[in-house]
Amino acid sequence: MSHLLTSLSNRLTSRLQAFIRNHRGVAIVEFAMLLPLLMLLTAGSFEVARYALMTQKLDRITATLSDLIARSGNEAITETEISNIIDSALFMAQPFDISDGSVIFLTSVQGRAGQAPEILSQRASGNLTGYNSAIGSTVGDDATLPAAFPDAGSGETLSDGETLIIAEIIYDYSPYLTGKLGFFGDMTLKARAYFRPRFTDTITFPAAP
């Protein structure tokens, strides 16, 4: 009986030692433990690249829109011209679709001696509500320019008669993947560009179609 118990104990010990030394399946267990982290890193890398591309697109759109208006040789841009300029933003944004969840502000301002510049005309286009232009929203009112334009006194940030074209875009950005995982939720992206008219002293455009 003692010999049988000793033999059985030796077998169990031998098998236990063999089990401990057996590393088969360790890699798959480690992979399973790391898989959620790898998925998160992959999704995060995708979203960071998409976010960076979108911000570049918005910067390019605002710069192009304001430049196109500034290059106009007409002091009064027609409805057809301004509509075509705004529509070009949708093509520049491809492969992203910004037709839903965005708003574009185009503003023409002119400096006044000893006063804040005046909003000559403004056009808003898009279905994103709840946002106004950072420059101002009423034609004939004072325009608010950023600190990059120095105040010469009494709010005068543009010389008398100096005109500026400003394009702004506000976009409601929604991530594809990480938002569903609880990371990097919706955010509002903004871009703005300033250009001076090339061939005319002033440029205006219709406020609505």
Secondary structure, 3 states (H helix, E strand, C coil): CHHHHHHHHHHHHHHHHHHHHCCCCHHHHHHHHHHHHHHHHHHHHHHHHHHHHHHHHHHHHHHHHHHHHHCCCCCECCHHHHHHHHHHHHHHCCCCCCCCCEEEEEEEEEEECCEEEEEEEEEEEECCCCCCCCCCCCCCCECCCCCCCCCCCCCCCCCCCCEEEEEEEEEEECCCCCCCCCCCCCEEEEEEEEECCCCCCCCECCCCC
